[in-house]
Amino acid sequence: MNTSEFVEVMSEVVGLPIPAEYRESVVTNVERIQTVAQSVLEFPLPEEIEAAPVFEP
């Protein structure tokens, strides 16, 4: 599934219609988010690190 199809499907899933004049910008932003997220997901973490069960700032 390409990004444009993903945006279309997800807008239906969450019930948030995207007007045609904004669709291209939404797709572009989702592609940017994917790029940033990929670099975060690829960041190596040491094996001894455990996820916190509750976030407390």
C-alpha positions in Angstrom: 0.0 0.0 0.0 1.4 3.4 -0.9 1.2 6.5 1.3 -1.7 8.0 -0.6 -3.7 4.8 -0.2 -2.7 4.6 3.5 -4.0 8.1 4.1 -7.2 7.4 2.4 -7.9 4.2 4.3 -6.9 5.7 7.7 -9.0 8.8 7.2 -12.0 6.4 6.8 -10.9 4.3 9.8 -10.8 7.2 12.1 -13.8 9.0 10.5 -11.9 12.1 9.6 -12.5 13.0 6.0 -9.7 14.9 4.2 -10.9 17.5 1.7 -9.4 17.1 -1.8 -7.5 20.4 -1.6 -5.6 19.2 1.5 -5.0 15.5 0.6 -1.7 16.1 -1.2 -0.3 18.0 1.8 -1.5 15.4 4.2 0.2 12.6 2.1 3.5 14.7 2.0 3.4 15.1 5.8 2.7 11.4 6.4 5.7 10.6 4.2 7.9 13.0 6.3 6.6 11.4 9.5 7.5 7.9 8.1 11.0 9.1 7.4 11.5 10.5 10.9 9.9 7.4 12.5 12.1 5.0 10.5 15.3 6.7 11.8 14.0 6.5 15.4 13.0 2.8 15.0 16.4 1.9 13.6 18.3 3.5 16.5 20.0 0.7 18.3 19.3 0.3 22.0 21.3 -1.8 24.4 19.8 -5.1 25.4 19.7 -4.1 29.1 17.3 -1.2 28.5 13.7 -2.0 29.5 10.6 -0.1 28.5 9.0 1.8 31.4 5.5 0.4 32.1 4.2 4.0 33.0 5.6 7.3 31.8 6.3 9.7 34.7 7.9 13.0 33.7 
